[in-house]
Amino acid sequence: MDPLTALSAAAAIVQFVDYGISVVSKTAKLYTSSTGALVENAELQEASERLVDLSRSLKASTNEQENKAIQNICDSCMALSDDLISKLAKLRLMGSQKGRKWHSFRQALKSVYSKTEINEISHRLESFRTELTMHILLTLR
């Protein structure tokens, strides 16, 4: 076996082991969780719910003609936050599934699989937050 093939095979094995460890770790956390959700997902869901509430109240308090950009950003934040909340809800164990190893494993697998998508949504929300902060500072100026 040539060195490049051996290196490629070793990298694939390491990646597979890392993926397996991540799934097993999340399975254990879900299985022992009292809420049926991973801690990081629960925190992200709470932050998204707060963002929806803040965006709603900010949108209601701004003048539509003067701050159309702020209202558009608030609408985008609310839509994206609702999308994130629904994706996180799909990763949560339901009441009858709690304490069952197989369900915990399946949800952990889904959680690891959808991590990239959730991180992308979080990054987009962070971009909206930065843009919203800039617009509010310009409005106050």
C-alpha positions in Angstrom: 0.0 0.0 0.0 1.4 3.3 -1.0 1.8 6.1 1.7 -0.9 8.3 0.3 -3.5 5.5 0.3 -2.5 4.6 3.9 -2.9 8.2 5.0 -6.3 8.5 3.3 -7.5 5.3 5.0 -6.2 6.4 8.4 -8.0 9.8 7.9 -11.3 8.0 7.1 -11.0 5.8 10.1 -10.3 8.7 12.4 -13.3 10.6 11.0 -15.6 7.6 11.4 -14.4 7.1 15.0 -14.9 10.8 15.8 -18.4 10.7 14.3 -19.2 7.5 16.3 -18.0 9.1 19.6 -20.1 12.2 18.9 -23.2 10.1 18.4 -22.6 7.9 21.5 -21.9 11.0 23.6 -25.1 12.8 22.4 -27.1 9.5 22.9 -26.0 9.4 26.5 -26.9 13.0 27.1 -30.3 12.6 25.5 -31.0 9.4 27.4 -30.3 11.1 30.8 -31.8 14.4 29.9 -34.9 15.4 31.9 -36.2 17.7 29.2 -35.6 15.3 26.2 -33.2 17.8 24.5 -29.5 18.4 24.4 -28.4 21.3 26.6 -26.9 23.2 23.6 -30.1 22.7 21.6 -32.3 23.9 24.6 -30.2 27.0 25.1 -30.3 27.8 21.3 -34.0 27.3 21.3 -34.5 29.7 24.3 -32.3 32.3 22.6 -34.3 32.0 19.4 -37.6 32.4 21.2 -36.2 35.5 23.0 -35.1 36.8 19.6 -38.5 36.4 18.1 -40.1 38.3 21.1 -37.5 41.1 20.8 -38.0 41.4 17.0 -41.7 41.5 17.4 -41.6 44.3 20.0 -38.9 46.2 18.0 -41.0 45.9 14.9 -44.1 47.1 16.7 -42.3 50.1 18.2 -40.8 51.4 14.9 -42.4 53.7 12.4 -42.9 51.7 9.2 -42.1 54.5 6.8 -38.9 55.7 8.5 -37.5 52.3 9.5 -38.5 50.0 6.7 -35.0 48.4 6.8 -35.4 47.6 10.5 -38.8 46.1 10.0 -37.5 43.9 7.1 -34.6 42.7 9.3 -37.1 41.9 12.1 -39.3 40.0 9.7 -36.2 38.0 8.5 -35.1 37.3 12.1 -38.5 36.1 13.1 -38.8 33.8 10.1 -35.4 32.4 10.5 -35.8 32.0 14.3 -39.1 30.1 13.8 -37.3 27.8 11.3 -34.5 27.2 13.8 -37.0 26.5 16.6 -38.9 24.0 14.5 -35.7 22.2 13.5 -34.6 22.0 17.2 -38.0 20.7 18.2 -37.6 17.8 15.8 -34.4 16.9 17.6 -36.1 16.7 21.0 -37.4 13.5 22.5 -41.1 13.4 23.0 -42.6 12.3 26.4 -43.1 8.7 25.5 -39.6 8.4 24.0 -37.7 9.6 27.0 -35.7 6.9 28.7 -35.6 4.7 25.6 -32.2 4.0 24.3 -33.1 3.4 20.7 -35.1 6.7 20.4 -32.2 8.5 22.1 -29.8 7.1 19.6 -31.9 8.0 16.6 -32.3 11.6 17.9 -28.6 11.9 18.6 -27.9 10.7 15.1 -30.3 13.3 13.7 -28.7 15.9 15.9 -25.2 15.2 14.7 -26.4 15.0 11.1 -28.2 18.4 11.3 -25.5 20.2 13.2 -24.1 21.9 10.1 -27.5 23.2 9.1 -28.2 24.5 12.6 -24.9 26.2 12.7 -25.6 27.9 9.4 -28.9 29.2 10.6 -27.2 30.5 13.8 -24.6 32.2 11.7 -27.3 33.9 9.6 -29.1 35.0 12.7 -25.9 36.5 14.0 -25.5 38.4 10.7 -29.0 39.8 11.1 -28.2 40.8 14.7 -25.1 42.8 13.5 -27.1 44.4 10.7 -29.9 45.3 13.1 -27.5 46.8 15.6 -26.0 48.9 12.9 -29.4 50.2 11.7 -30.5 51.0 15.3 -27.2 52.9 15.9 -27.7 54.9 12.7 -31.3 55.7 13.7 -30.2 57.0 17.1 -27.5 59.1 15.6 
